[in-house]
Amino acid sequence: MSKELQELEEIARIATKKALERYVVPDEYKDNLVLGTQFKEEKMIFELYLPGETPKDAIVISSAEVDRKTRKVTVQITNLNPKSLPQ
């Protein structure tokens, strides 16, 4: 793995971990998550997903997009329920 890819993955990991703190991740998901990585122009996209029988059946729970030049990261969480707010 290249030094740049390692750096971008770490940026995505930290941002994703922080974003996921606000959501309920079922225990059965935790042991089966897969990290997918793809290039998109000047960005790297890191997705956490549950694999399905086909790629179309995969359940993506997070997508972190890191700009390769600025290192700015945005994270989107999908297919998870937010944690309840304390009363």
Secondary structure in CASP SS format (residue, H / E / C, confidence):
PFRMAT SS
TARGET T0000
AUTHOR 0000-0000-0000
METHOD secondary structure of the structure
MODEL  1
M C 1.00
S C 1.00
K H 1.00
E H 1.00
L H 1.00
Q H 1.00
E H 1.00
L H 1.00
E H 1.00
E H 1.00
I H 1.00
A H 1.00
R H 1.00
I H 1.00
A H 1.00
T H 1.00
K H 1.00
K H 1.00
A H 1.00
L H 1.00
E C 1.00
R C 1.00
Y E 1.00
V E 1.00
V C 1.00
P C 1.00
D H 1.00
E H 1.00
Y H 1.00
K H 1.00
D C 1.00
N C 1.00
L C 1.00
V E 1.00
L E 1.00
G E 1.00
T E 1.00
Q E 1.00
F E 1.00
K E 1.00
E C 1.00
E C 1.00
K E 1.00
M E 1.00
I E 1.00
F E 1.00
E E 1.00
L E 1.00
Y E 1.00
L E 1.00
P C 1.00
G C 1.00
E C 1.00
T C 1.00
P H 1.00
K H 1.00
D H 1.00
A C 1.00
I E 1.00
V E 1.00
I E 1.00
S E 1.00
S E 1.00
A E 1.00
E E 1.00
V E 1.00
D E 1.00
R C 1.00
K C 1.00
T C 1.00
R C 1.00
K C 1.00
V E 1.00
T E 1.00
V E 1.00
Q E 1.00
I E 1.00
T C 1.00
N C 1.00
L C 1.00
N E 1.00
P E 1.00
K C 1.00
S C 1.00
L C 1.00
P C 1.00
Q C 1.00
END
